[in-house]
C-alpha cells in the first residue's frame, strides 16, 4: 500500500470516527459501562472504610491511603495508557486494563495486612483503571464534534447511577459475605470492562505513526523524541494547558473526599448504616441528572464551556463545605438536601472538565493531553483523602475535613479565571496545528474537524 493510499485510508477512518452518531453511540454505551466499573466502583468503596478500620485496627488516615493510592495510580498511569494507545492499539490497551482492574480486587480479597490492600486495590487495580478511562474517553470524543458535552454527560451518568446502586449493594454484600467475599465479587464484576474494550475498532493510530516516522532511528535522541511525541510532553510548555491542569488539580484535591468519607461522617453523626449508605446513593442519583443536564445545556452554546465549568466547580465546593454543617443539628433531612445539591453540581462539572480539553489543545493532541492531565492531578488525588482523614483524626470529626476540601474546589474555580481570553464571551478559535508544529497528517485531521464543526 502506498503512502498516498495509507493517508487516504487514515482520513476516511478519521471522518468515520468523528461522525456524530452511528458507531459512536456503541462506544458511548461501552464508556457508560466501563466508567461505572471504574469511578462508580471507586466512589462506593467508602462502604468498606469502617470494615477496614475495625479489621486492621488502623487510623482513618491509614485506611484512607487505600482509596487515595487507587485514585492516584489511575491518574498516574493514564499517560502510559495514552502513549500505548498512540503507539499500538486502543482496543488491546483497554482490555488489558480491565483484566488488571479485576485482578487487583480479587487479590485484595486475600489481604492479611494493610500494605496488601495498598498494592492490590491501590497499585494493580489503579493501573488497570488508568489503562481504561483515558483511552475510552478520548475514543468517544473523537467520534463526536458538535455534541461532545452531552455525549460525555450520558457516558459519565453511569458513575452516578452506579453510585446510587452500588452503595446499598456493597453494604448488602459486606453483611452477607464479609468484606473478603464482597471484594471477590467486585473483582469478577470488574472483568466486564474487557468486552467494553473489545467494542473499540482495532486500527493503527495513523496520527501517532505519522509523527513518529521522521524520528525513526537507533539513536537515544530519536527514541526520546518518539516518547515525547506519544506523551505530548510539549504541552507542558504551553501556558493555557498548564493553567488548566493546575485548576483541575486543585479541584481534584477535594472532589473525591465526600465519596470516601461522607458515609463514615453520616455514621459518626449518629445515623444508621443504611441511612448513611442512602445519603451517598441519593447524591449519586442527582449526579446522574447533573451530568446529562449540564452536557445538554452546554451544547446549546449560550455560554462558554469554561464559564460553566467555573460555575459548577464553585457551587460544588460550597456544598461540600455545608455537608458537615447540615448534620450538626442531627437533621437527616438537612444532610440529605445538601447531599442532593452537591451530587448535582459534582456531576455537572465532570463532563465539562474533559470537554474543555480539545478547546485548549485541539483534537489531534487530545489523547496525550488527557493522559498528562490525569498524571498531573494524580498528586492531588493522593493527597486529598488522607488529608481529610488526618484532619478527622486531629479534630475528632469531619467538619474541618469537608471545609478544607470544599475550599480547594473554590480555589480551583478561581484559577480557571486566569486562563487566556477567559473573559471573552466567544469561544476562541481552536489551536492552529501549524503553529504548534504538528505533522501534516495531524493537520489534516484538525482541518477535517474544523470543517465539520463549521
Buried (B, 14 or more C-beta within 10 A) or exposed (E): EEEEEBBEBBBEBBBEBBBBEEBBBEBBBBBBBBBBBBBBBBBBBBBBBBBBBEBBEBEBBBBBBBBBBBBBBBBBBBBBBBBBBBBBBBBBBBBBBBBBBBBBBBBBBEBEEBEBBBBBBBBBBBBBBBBBBBBBBBBBBBBBBEBBBBBBBBBBBBBBBBBBBBBBBBBBBBEEBEBBEBBBBBBEBBBBBBEBBBBBBEEEBBBBBBBBEEBEEEEEEBEEBBBBBBBBBBBEEBEBBEBBBBBBBBBBBBBBBBBBBBBBBBBBBEBEBEBBBBBBBBBBBBBBBBBBBBBBBBBEEEEBBBBBBBBBBBBBBBBBBBBBBBBEEEEBEBBBBBBBBBBBBBBBBBBBBBBBBBBBBBBBBBBBBBBBBBBBBBBBBBBBBBBBBBBBBEEEBBBBBBBBBBBBBBBBBBBBEEBEEBEEEEBBEBBEBEEBEBBEBBBBBBEBBBEEEE
